[in-house]
Amino acid sequence: MAAASTPPGSPPPDGSTRSRPTSGPPPSAPDVRPLVHALVLALAAGLLVGAPAGASYDDSSRAPAPRAPRTWHVGPDRDLEAPSAAAAVAGDGDTVLIDPGTYSGDVATWTQDDLTLRGDGGRAHLRADGNDAQGKAIWVIAGDRTTVDRIELSGAAVPDRNGAGIRAEGTDLTVTRSWFHHNEMGILTGADPESDIVVSRSRFFRNGFGDGYSHNLYVGAVRSLTVTGSWLSRADTGHEIKSRAARNTIVGNRISDGDATASYSIDLPDGGLSLVAGNVVVQGPRSDNPALVSYGAEGLTNPGHTLWVVHNTFVNQRSSGTFVSLAAGARAHLRNNLFVGPGDLTSAFTSATVELRANRRVGPDSFVDPDREDYRLLASSPAVDRGGPVPRRWRPRWEYAAPADRVRRPTVGRPDLGAHELR
């Protein structure tokens, strides 16, 4: 630790005293004119370098010039052959463009802020093949405000059974056009009340260890989760989506179990102000849990206790079940939904408040091709033009487009029931 400086007027640190003479003439000052004259001649002859105009002799307070963002190219035929090499050299605000192909066993921790990681010209496939970063994931993203686009991550497995394609530890993550499959977790995030997680136009399938504690998408206690235009399917015993976010917006997706032993299709265990709208949700015949949507199953610990379930098409392929399960104290609004198959519309404690408007049960003959999970409406469907009013804030702006995309939901006269508007 550096010694403290001596304040003006204080005795020296050794305790001695110094005083100036109280009488007598002051000492004579030396004549410095010859020295000044010599310095001037040396400068003129170029023997000394003068300070640039305007420069200060003490530049220690100057901030370094901002670093311009850079773009790094990664590929087998490039200087940076794998994404982990880019993780070692990239800086804040940089873009990493990864050539298509499979990067076997390449894992990385990304610590930079405002980073963009993008497959360039197609998806870049990061296949774990037994490796992991920090015992957590293929990619550990520790920086803030990261964007991941057109990346495929598969095969993550670690000793604690939470091996993720992405472990998100920074604040804010946006994932687009990406695939997560055959990991113990697709995406796993930490708890960060300032973080917003956005997933769009992406696919999650066959993720989960099989123990019921690992899921396709598991979001911790963050500020918000938004999932749109994505296909989440075939989770291994876990949930297709599990979110502890304070706000949830799950709009215009396909969420289907297929032949897997998935649990809840959508699990919001802590409640939160949530919108589930415009989704096709198909519970498979082998599902381990009879509920498609579960709200507050672990206690309504989030500040908001209101759930809007609007314009969804729910399909139950089990022999029984519950479409929307609500905890005590929840306030739910179910409007303009279609229900296919057996089961109760809701399962709620007596203290839960449930509003049901313009929901309808229909058979599979109302849809284009239910065997292929194409639940667009036929013109003959009784769901056409049967919808009721929904506050603008809670209307779905998107509807799902196969295989992992979204399109704007049109508004033409009275709305149709379910996830799709007849065109």
N, C-alpha and C positions, 0 to 999 in steps of 0.2 A: 504494500500500500504506500503510495507516495506521501511524503511528509507534507504537512500543511504549510502554505506560504505564510511568511511573517507579515502581519498587517503593518501599514505605515505608522511610524512613531513608536513601534514596540521595540524592546531590547532584542539584540541578536539571540538566536537559540542557545548560544553557549553561556548566557547570563552576563557577559561583560558589558560595560557601558562605553559609549563613545560620545565625546563632546567636542564641539569646535572651540578654538581659542576665543577668549572673551576680549582680548586686547591685542594690539600690534597690527601692522599693515598686512593686507592680504598678500599671498604669494604672487609673484609675477607670472602672467600667462605666457606660454611659449609662443613664438612667432610661427604660425602654421602656413604663412603665405607661400613659402617655397614648396611645401608638400602639395598644396592645392594646385599650384602651377604645374607640377610634375604629373599629377593625375590627369589634368586637362590635356597635356601633350600626349600621354599614353592612350587616352581615348581616341584622340585624333589620329594616332598612328595605327589604331586597330589592335593594340596590345591588350586592351580590356574591353569587355562586352557590357554595354550599358543596359539597364533594365528597360523593357519595352514601355512605351508611353502608356500611362494610366495604370501600370502594374503596382500592386501593393507589395511591400517587402514582407508582409505576413499574409499568405493566401490560405492559411489553414482553415478559415471559415467558409471557403467556397465549396458548394455542393458539386459533386462530379456531374459531368454532362450525362443526361439520360441516355440509356442504352436503347438503340433502335431494335424493335422485334425482328427476329430472324426466322427463316423457314429452313427446316432440316429435312432432307430426303433420306429415306431408309429403304434398303432393299438388298438382296443378295449380291447385286452387281454394283453397289454404291460404296462410298467410303464408310458410311454407317450401315453395317450389314444387318443389324437387328434393332428393334425398338429399345432394348436395354442400353445400347450404345448411345442413342439419342437422349435417354434419361440422364446420362452422365454429363452431357454437355449443354443441353438446352437451358434457356433462361426464362424469366418471367415474360409472359406475353408472346412467347414463340409459338410457331405452328410446326408440328411434326407430321409429314406426309409419308405414309407407309405403303410401299408397293404391294399389290395383291400377292397372295401366296401363303404358305404355312410356315410359321416360325416356331419350330418344335423346341419345347423346353425353355423358351425365352420368357423370363419374368422380370418385372421392374417395379421400383418405387418411384413415383413422380412427386417431387416436392415443390415444383414451380407453381406460381399463381398465374391465372389468366392464360392457361395453356390450351391449345387445340391439338387433339390427337385424331388423325383422320386417315382412313384407307383411301389411297389415291388411285382412282380408276376402278375400284371394286373393293370388296371386303378383304381386309388383312386378317388372317386367322392366327391367333395366339393359342397354341395348344400346349397345355401344361406338361404333359408327358413326365409326371413325377416331380416336377420342380415347383417352387413357390417362392414368393417374396415375403420375408419376415414371418413365415409360417402362417400366412393369412390368405393369400390370393395370387392370381396371375399378375394383376396390377393392383398395387396399393396406391391410391391417389390421395396424397396428403396435402397437396396445394389447394388453394381456393379458386372457385369459378372456372372449373375445368369443363371442356366440351369434348366428348368422345363421339365420333361419327364413323359409321361404316367399319366397325371392328367386330370380329367374331372371337369369342373366348370360350374355351371348352376344357374339360378334364381336370378342374382344380379339386385337389383333395389334400387335406392337412390332418395332423393328429387329432385336433379338437373337433373335427367333422364340420367345420364352418368354412371350408375352402371355397372361396368365391371367385367368380370371373373378375369382378371389381370389388375391392373393399374401399368404400368411400369414407375418408377420415377428414377431409377438408370441408370448407363451407361452400355450398352450391355445386351441383353436378348436373350437367345436361348430357343426355345420351340419346342419339338419333341413329336410325337405320342400322342398328347393331344386333348381333345374335349372341345369346348366352345359352349354352346347352351342356348337359352331362357334367355339370359342376355340383358340388355339395350345396352351394348357393349361387344363384345367378348374380345378383347384386346384393351386397350387405352394407348398410350404412351405420355409422355411429349415431349418437345422440347429440344434436346441435340445434338449439332453439333459434339460431339465426340462419339456418340452412334451408335452401329450396332445392328439391330434387325434381327434375323434369325428364320424363322418358317418352319418346314418341317414335312411331314407325319402326318398332323393334320387335324382336321375337325372343321369347324365353320358353325353353322346352326341355323336359327330362332332367331338370335340376332337382337336387335333394339327395340326402344320404339314405333316406328311408326310415328315419327314426321319428319323424313327425315334428322335428325341431328345425328343419332346414327347408328352404322354400325357393320357388322360382325368383321372387323379388321380396326382399325383407328390408323395410325402411324403418329406422329407429325413430326416436323422439325428435324429429326435426320440425321446422316451421311449416313446411308444406310439401306435399307430393302431388304431382300432376302426371297422369298416364293417359296418352291418347294414341289412337291409330296403331295399336300394338296387338300382337297375338301371344297370349300366355297359355301354355298347354302342358298337360301330362306331367305335372309335378309328382315326384316320387314321395308319396305319403304326406308331404307338407302342403302348404297352401299355395295357390297360384299367385296371389298377392297378399302380403301381410304388411300393414302400415300402422305405426304409432304416431304418425304426423298429426299436428294440431289441426291442419286443414288438408282435406283430401279431395282431389278432382280426378275422377276416373270416368273418362268420357270417350265413347266411340271405339271400343276395343272388342276383341273376340277373346273370351276366357273360357277354355274348354278342357275337360279332363281326358277325353278320349278313352283309352283302355287303361289308364293309370289309376293308382289308388290314392288320388289326391284327397286333401281334406277340404277346408272351405275354399270356395272360388275367390271370395273377397273377405278378408278378415281385418276388421278395424277394431282391435281389442280394447283400445283406450278411448274410443269415441272420437270426438273432434267434429268440427263443422265440416260436413262431407256431402259431396255430390256424386252419385252413381247414376250416370245417364247415358243413353244411347248405346249401351253395350249388348252384345250377344253373349249370354252366359249359359254354358251347357255343363250340367253336372253329369258325369259319366256313371254307368251302372256299377262300377267298382269303387266309387268314392267312399272313403272311410268315415265321412261325416255327412249327416243328412241335410245340413244347411248350406245354401248357396252363398248367402251374404250374412255375415255375423258382425254385429255392432255392439261393442262394449262388453264382450265376454269376459274380459279381465278387469272390469271396473271402468267407469266413466271418469278417468283421471284427467283427461284433457278439458280445457275450459268450455269448449262447445259440446253440446249434447244433442245436436240436431242433424238429422240425416234426411237428404232428399234423394228419392229413388224414382227416376223419371224416364219414360220412353225406353225402357229396356225390354229385351226379349229373353225371358228366363225359361230354360228347358231342363226338366228333371227326368233323367233316365233311370233313376232308382225306382223301387216299388213304393217308396214313401219318402217324405222329407219336408223341409221347411224352406220357403224361398227367401224370406228375410227374418232373421232371428234378432231380437232386440232385448237389451238389458233393462233392468229397472231404472227409471228416470230418463230414458231416451224419449226424444220427440221425433217421430218419423212421418214423412209425407210420401205416399206412394201414389203416383199419378201416371196414367197413360201407359202402363206396362202390359205386356202380354205374358201369359203363363201357360206353359205347355207341359203336360204330364201331371202326375199325382202330387199331392202335398198341400200343406197349409200355406196360405199367403204370408202370414206372419206368425211368429211365436213370441209373445211378449208377456212380461210381467204386468200385473194389474196397474202398477204405477207408471208404465210406459204410455205415452200418448201417440196414437196412430191415426192418421188421416188417410182414407182410401177413396180415390176418385178416378173414375173412367179406366179402371183396370179390367182385363177380360181374359178368360180362359179360352184357348182355341186349340184345334187339332193340328197335326203336322201338314194336313192338306192345305193350309193357309199360306204355305211358303214355297219358294222356287224349288229347292232341293235339300230338304232337311237331312238326308243321309250323308250329304257332303258338307253339312253345317252351313248351308246357304239359306239364311233365314230372311232373305228379302221377300217382300209381300207379293202375292199374286193379286191381280186386279179383282178377283172374285172373293178375296179375303174379307171376312166381317170386320177386320181391323181398320179398313180404309175409311178415312174421314170420320172417325169415331172419337178422336181425342178431345180433351177438355183444356181449359186455359191453364197455363203454368207461368208463374212470375218470370219475367225476362231473365233475371239473374240465374235461374235454375234450368233454363232450357238448354238442351244439348246443341251446340253449334256444329258438332262433327258427327258423322256416322262412319262406321267401320267399312273399309274396302280391302278385300282379300288381296294378297295374303297378310301384309302388314303395312297398311296405309290408312289414310282417312280422307274423306271428302266432305265438303260443306253440306249440311243437311238443309234441303230447300224448305221454304215456307210457301205453300200454295193452298190457300183457303184453310179449311179446318184440318188440323194435323191428324196424321194417321197414328195408330197405336204402335208401340214397339220401337225397335232400334232403327228401322229403316222407313223412309218416306217413299211411297210408290212414285216412280218416275214414268 
